[in-house]
Amino acid sequence: MPDNSKTFMALLLGAAAGAVLGILLAPDSGKNTREKIKKWKDDMEDELSSLYDEGKEKVNEIKSKVKERTDRNESGSVSSN
Protein backbone atom coordinates (compact mmCIF):
# COMPACT_ATOMS: atom_id res chain seq x y z
CA MET A 1 0.00 0.00 0.00
CA PRO A 2 1.42 3.44 -0.85
CA ASP A 3 2.36 5.74 2.06
CA ASN A 4 -0.64 8.01 1.38
CA SER A 5 -3.03 5.07 1.65
CA LYS A 6 -1.45 3.91 4.90
CA THR A 7 -1.66 7.41 6.33
CA PHE A 8 -5.29 7.75 5.29
CA MET A 9 -6.22 4.37 6.78
CA ALA A 10 -4.44 5.23 10.04
CA LEU A 11 -6.29 8.54 10.16
CA LEU A 12 -9.61 6.85 9.45
CA LEU A 13 -9.05 4.18 12.11
CA GLY A 14 -7.92 6.78 14.64
CA ALA A 15 -11.01 8.88 14.00
CA ALA A 16 -13.23 5.81 14.31
CA ALA A 17 -11.61 4.77 17.59
CA GLY A 18 -11.91 8.31 18.94
CA ALA A 19 -15.57 8.52 17.98
CA VAL A 20 -16.40 5.19 19.64
CA LEU A 21 -14.52 6.09 22.82
CA GLY A 22 -16.16 9.51 22.91
CA ILE A 23 -19.61 7.99 22.62
CA LEU A 24 -18.94 5.25 25.17
CA LEU A 25 -17.42 7.60 27.75
CA ALA A 26 -20.01 10.37 27.37
CA PRO A 27 -22.44 10.66 30.27
CA ASP A 28 -25.62 9.57 28.48
CA SER A 29 -28.30 6.94 28.92
CA GLY A 30 -27.74 3.47 27.48
CA LYS A 31 -30.53 3.93 24.94
CA ASN A 32 -29.08 7.20 23.63
CA THR A 33 -25.60 5.69 23.50
CA ARG A 34 -26.85 2.70 21.49
CA GLU A 35 -28.67 5.05 19.10
CA LYS A 36 -25.50 7.11 18.62
CA ILE A 37 -23.43 3.99 17.98
CA LYS A 38 -25.97 2.70 15.46
CA LYS A 39 -26.01 6.07 13.65
CA TRP A 40 -22.21 6.17 13.62
CA LYS A 41 -22.08 2.59 12.28
CA ASP A 42 -24.56 3.45 9.53
CA ASP A 43 -22.58 6.58 8.61
CA MET A 44 -19.33 4.60 8.48
CA GLU A 45 -20.95 1.92 6.29
CA ASP A 46 -22.09 4.63 3.87
CA GLU A 47 -18.65 6.25 3.86
CA LEU A 48 -16.82 2.96 3.33
CA SER A 49 -19.25 1.99 0.59
CA SER A 50 -18.57 5.29 -1.18
CA LEU A 51 -14.81 4.84 -0.82
CA TYR A 52 -15.09 1.29 -2.16
CA ASP A 53 -17.10 2.47 -5.16
CA GLU A 54 -14.60 5.27 -5.87
CA GLY A 55 -11.69 2.82 -5.62
CA LYS A 56 -13.42 0.33 -7.88
CA GLU A 57 -14.06 3.09 -10.43
CA LYS A 58 -10.40 4.16 -10.33
CA VAL A 59 -9.24 0.57 -10.83
CA ASN A 60 -11.55 0.21 -13.85
CA GLU A 61 -10.24 3.49 -15.31
CA ILE A 62 -6.64 2.33 -14.92
CA LYS A 63 -7.52 -1.07 -16.34
CA SER A 64 -9.08 0.58 -19.41
CA LYS A 65 -6.02 2.78 -19.94
CA VAL A 66 -3.66 -0.17 -19.67
CA LYS A 67 -5.77 -2.22 -22.09
CA GLU A 68 -5.93 0.73 -24.51
CA ARG A 69 -2.15 1.19 -24.41
CA THR A 70 -1.55 -2.54 -24.75
CA ASP A 71 -3.88 -2.75 -27.74
CA ARG A 72 -2.21 0.28 -29.29
CA ASN A 73 1.27 -1.19 -28.75
CA GLU A 74 0.23 -4.56 -30.16
CA SER A 75 -1.32 -3.02 -33.26
CA GLY A 76 1.76 -0.82 -33.72
CA SER A 77 4.17 -3.76 -33.49
CA VAL A 78 2.07 -5.86 -35.86
CA SER A 79 1.95 -3.15 -38.53
CA SER A 80 5.72 -2.54 -38.33
CA ASN A 81 6.53 -6.21 -39.11
Contacts in CASP RR format, 6 or more apart in sequence:
PFRMAT RR
TARGET T0000
AUTHOR 0000-0000-0000
METHOD contacts of the structure
MODEL  1
MPDNSKTFMALLLGAAAGAVLGILLAPDSGKNTREKIKKWKDDMEDELSS
LYDEGKEKVNEIKSKVKERTDRNESGSVSSN
1 9 0 8 1.000
16 44 0 8 1.000
19 40 0 8 1.000
20 37 0 8 1.000
20 40 0 8 1.000
23 33 0 8 1.000
23 36 0 8 1.000
23 37 0 8 1.000
23 40 0 8 1.000
24 33 0 8 1.000
26 33 0 8 1.000
28 36 0 8 1.000
END
